[in-house]
């Protein structure tokens, strides 16, 4: 049953933790709100068709067709449900699957600057099991489905994206319509991505001080390549931020796991930790657990001027109204 009129949206979410954290809402939106979402599929232009073996569907960016007041309500409610500091930007995509379309098992980990939370809303009247299009959740790419979400009308499914959020959609025999709301974590914005990409542009380890060479050579002979590459990248960050040779060496050793950074100097420790985090983002993806550890370690430390831009982007102050 749909909510009447303009009642509050996404009421009574059912939270689950297996195979990864997610929530479901059976009657997510009011009739008026559902009408807005249904209208998105009347758009005839700008549909992008994906017809690969793994991912077959059509997509359309419909963000501008969602009223600002509706977006604000969804954002506020998603902040409440997820308890995450979500940025004010939202991207909304209409997804259409036609008979024969399927989406294979995948994990949408939040790469640098990518969205961190997703809300999937089904707009399929009179859905029947034989229509297919079931959202399946997996504990690994090779496992059997652990949980299934039927694409019933006005049902919503939300989850934080991470490396192990494996999911897929079964083949459809009837058209399937879905609206996907994407939300960004305040500490993984496109602005941060632009900063990190600029910081590591034209990356050459030859610009690092010679004092680092024997340490790096020894590390490369015993440690995994990913580890030493990240350590070298963190050292580059410190070099380009204007830190001295000793700090660069400390940063490399910390990121390689050769030593724990505790120099007793607040700025040095903060610089090393931020450089390590940005090197991790550059090579991997946004990790909420790692970010919380970083935030706790740097809590209460005064920001140094040369770290200001990185600090404000990596550890922004949270305001509910932002």
C-alpha positions in Angstrom: 0.0 0.0 0.0 1.3 3.4 -0.9 1.4 6.4 1.4 -1.2 9.0 0.7 -0.5 12.6 -0.1 2.8 14.2 1.1 3.5 12.0 4.1 7.1 11.4 5.3 9.1 9.2 3.0 11.2 6.0 3.7 9.3 5.1 6.8 10.1 2.0 8.9 13.3 0.8 7.2 14.1 -2.8 7.8 17.9 -3.1 8.5 20.0 -6.1 7.6 23.6 -7.0 8.0 24.0 -10.1 5.9 25.7 -10.4 3.4 26.5 -6.7 3.9 24.7 -3.7 5.6 21.6 -2.6 3.8 17.9 -1.6 4.4 14.6 -2.1 2.7 11.4 -0.2 2.8 8.2 -1.7 1.4 6.2 1.5 0.8 8.9 4.0 0.4 7.1 7.1 -1.1 3.7 8.8 -1.2 1.4 8.6 -4.3 2.5 12.1 -5.3 6.2 11.2 -4.9 5.7 8.0 -6.9 4.1 10.0 -9.7 7.2 12.1 -9.9 9.4 9.0 -10.2 7.1 7.4 -12.8 7.3 10.6 -14.8 11.1 10.2 -15.2 10.5 7.3 -17.6 8.6 9.6 -20.0 11.9 11.3 -20.9 12.7 10.4 -24.5 16.2 11.9 -24.8 19.6 11.2 -23.3 19.2 7.5 -22.7 22.5 5.6 -22.7 22.3 2.0 -23.7 24.6 -0.6 -22.2 24.6 -3.8 -24.1 27.7 -5.7 -22.8 27.7 -9.3 -21.7 27.9 -8.3 -18.1 25.7 -5.2 -17.9 22.6 -4.8 -20.1 20.2 -1.9 -19.5 19.5 1.7 -20.4 20.3 4.7 -18.2 19.2 8.4 -18.1 20.4 11.1 -15.8 17.2 12.6 -14.4 18.6 14.6 -11.5 17.2 17.9 -12.9 13.7 16.5 -13.1 13.5 15.8 -9.3 12.2 18.9 -7.5 14.7 20.5 -5.1 12.3 20.1 -2.2 11.9 16.4 -2.9 15.7 15.9 -3.1 16.2 17.7 0.2 13.7 15.4 1.9 15.3 12.3 0.6 18.8 13.6 1.6 17.7 14.4 5.1 16.0 11.0 5.5 19.0 9.1 4.1 21.3 10.9 6.6 19.0 9.8 9.4 18.8 6.2 8.2 22.5 5.7 7.4 23.8 7.9 10.2 26.5 9.1 7.7 27.6 12.6 6.9 26.3 12.8 3.4 27.2 15.7 1.1 24.4 17.9 -0.3 24.9 16.7 -3.9 22.6 14.0 -5.2 22.6 12.3 -8.6 19.5 10.5 -9.8 19.4 8.0 -12.6 16.5 6.3 -14.2 17.3 2.7 -15.2 15.3 0.7 -17.7 15.7 -3.0 -18.4 14.0 -4.7 -21.3 13.4 -8.4 -21.9 16.7 -10.3 -22.0 18.6 -7.7 -20.1 20.6 -8.8 -17.0 23.1 -7.2 -14.6 25.9 -9.6 -13.5 27.4 -9.9 -10.0 29.5 -6.9 -9.2 30.6 -4.6 -6.3 30.3 -0.8 -6.7 33.1 0.1 -4.3 33.4 3.9 -3.9 36.4 5.0 -5.8 38.0 8.4 -5.2 35.3 11.0 -5.7 32.5 8.5 -6.3 29.2 8.2 -4.5 29.2 6.3 -1.2 25.6 5.4 -0.7 22.8 4.3 -3.0 19.0 4.2 -2.8 17.3 1.9 -5.4 13.5 2.5 -5.9 11.4 0.1 -7.9 8.7 1.5 -10.2 7.1 -1.7 -11.5 3.3 -2.0 -11.3 1.8 -5.5 -11.3 5.2 -7.2 -11.0 5.1 -11.0 -11.0 7.9 -13.5 -10.1 8.0 -14.7 -13.7 8.9 -11.2 -14.8 12.4 -11.6 -13.3 14.5 -8.5 -12.4 15.2 -9.7 -8.9 18.0 -7.8 -7.1 20.2 -10.5 -5.5 22.9 -10.0 -2.8 26.0 -12.1 -2.5 28.7 -12.7 0.1 31.3 -13.1 -2.7 31.4 -13.1 -6.5 31.2 -16.9 -6.5 28.6 -17.5 -3.8 24.9 -18.2 -4.1 22.5 -15.4 -3.5 22.1 -14.7 0.3 19.2 -12.3 0.0 16.7 -11.4 -2.7 14.8 -8.1 -3.2 11.8 -8.4 -5.5 11.3 -5.3 -7.8 7.8 -4.6 -6.4 6.3 -1.2 -7.0 7.4 1.5 -4.5 9.9 -0.8 -2.7 13.3 0.8 -1.8 16.6 -0.8 -1.1 19.5 1.3 0.3 23.1 0.5 1.1 26.6 2.0 1.7 28.9 1.0 -1.2 32.1 -0.9 -0.3 34.4 -3.5 -1.8 32.3 -6.5 -0.6 28.8 -5.2 -1.5 28.3 -7.8 -4.2 24.9 -7.7 -6.0 23.3 -8.4 -9.4 19.9 -8.4 -11.2 18.4 -11.5 -12.7 17.3 -11.5 -16.4 14.0 -9.8 -17.0 11.1 -11.1 -19.2 9.1 -7.9 -18.8 10.3 -4.2 -18.7 11.8 -3.2 -15.4 11.9 0.4 -14.2 14.2 1.6 -11.4 15.2 5.0 -10.0 18.6 5.1 -8.4 19.6 7.9 -6.0 23.3 8.4 -5.4 24.8 10.1 -2.4 28.3 11.3 -1.6 30.2 11.1 1.7 31.4 14.6 2.7 35.0 13.2 2.8 34.9 11.7 -0.7 33.7 14.4 -3.0 34.6 15.2 -6.6 36.5 18.2 -5.2 38.7 15.9 -3.2 39.3 13.7 -6.3 40.4 16.7 -8.3 42.8 17.8 -5.5 44.4 14.3 -5.1 44.7 13.8 -8.9 46.4 17.1 -9.2 48.7 16.3 -6.2 49.9 13.1 -7.9 49.9 14.3 -11.5 53.0 13.2 -13.5 54.1 11.1 -10.6 57.8 10.2 -10.8 59.5 8.6 -7.8 62.8 10.0 -9.1 61.9 13.3 -7.5 62.2 11.8 -4.0 65.3 12.6 -1.9 68.3 10.2 -2.3 68.2 9.4 1.4 65.0 7.4 0.7 66.7 5.1 -1.9 68.2 2.4 0.5 65.0 2.2 2.5 62.8 1.9 -0.6 65.1 -0.7 -2.1 65.1 -2.8 1.0 61.3 -2.5 1.2 60.8 -3.5 -2.4 62.8 -6.7 -1.9 60.5 -8.0 0.8 57.1 -6.2 0.6 54.3 -6.5 -1.9 54.4 -4.1 -4.8 51.1 -2.4 -3.8 52.5 -1.6 -0.4 55.7 -0.1 -1.6 53.9 1.8 -4.4 51.5 3.4 -1.8 54.4 4.2 0.4 56.2 5.9 -2.5 53.1 7.8 -3.4 52.7 9.0 0.2 56.3 10.2 0.1 55.6 12.1 -3.1 52.6 13.8 -1.4 54.9 15.0 1.5 57.5 16.1 -1.0 55.1 18.2 -3.0 53.5 19.6 0.1 56.9 21.0 0.9 58.1 18.8 3.8 61.7 18.0 4.5 63.7 14.9 3.9 63.2 13.5 7.4 59.4 13.8 7.2 59.4 12.2 3.7 61.4 9.2 5.0 59.1 9.0 8.0 56.0 9.0 5.8 57.4 6.3 3.6 58.2 4.1 6.5 54.8 4.6 8.0 52.9 3.8 4.8 55.0 0.8 4.2 54.3 -0.5 7.7 58.0 -0.4 8.7 57.3 2.0 11.6 54.5 3.7 13.4 54.4 7.4 13.0 54.6 9.0 16.5 57.3 11.8 16.2 55.9 13.9 18.9 55.4 16.8 16.5 51.7 17.4 15.8 52.2 18.8 12.3 54.6 16.0 11.2 52.3 13.3 12.4 49.3 14.9 10.8 51.1 15.4 7.5 52.2 11.7 7.4 48.7 10.5 8.2 47.1 12.7 5.6 49.7 11.7 3.0 49.1 8.1 3.7 45.3 8.5 3.4 45.6 10.4 0.1 48.0 7.7 -1.3 45.5 5.0 -0.3 42.6 6.9 -2.0 44.7 7.4 -5.1 45.4 3.7 -5.3 42.3 2.1 -3.9 38.9 3.4 -2.8 37.1 5.3 0.0 37.1 3.1 3.1 34.8 4.3 5.9 36.6 2.3 8.6 40.0 3.8 7.6 38.5 7.3 7.4 37.1 7.1 10.9 40.4 5.9 12.3 42.1 8.9 10.6 39.5 11.3 11.9 39.9 10.0 15.4 43.7 10.2 15.3 43.7 13.8 14.1 40.8 15.0 16.3 41.7 18.2 18.2 44.9 18.8 16.3 45.3 22.3 14.9 45.6 22.5 11.1 48.9 23.6 9.7 48.7 26.2 6.8 50.3 24.0 4.2 47.9 21.1 5.1 44.8 23.3 5.0 43.4 22.4 1.6 44.0 18.6 2.1 42.7 18.8 5.6 39.5 20.6 4.7 38.8 18.1 1.9 39.8 14.9 3.7 38.3 15.9 7.1 35.6 18.5 6.5 33.6 19.8 9.3 30.1 18.3 9.3 27.1 20.6 9.3 23.7 19.0 9.0 22.5 21.8 6.8 25.3 21.8 4.3 
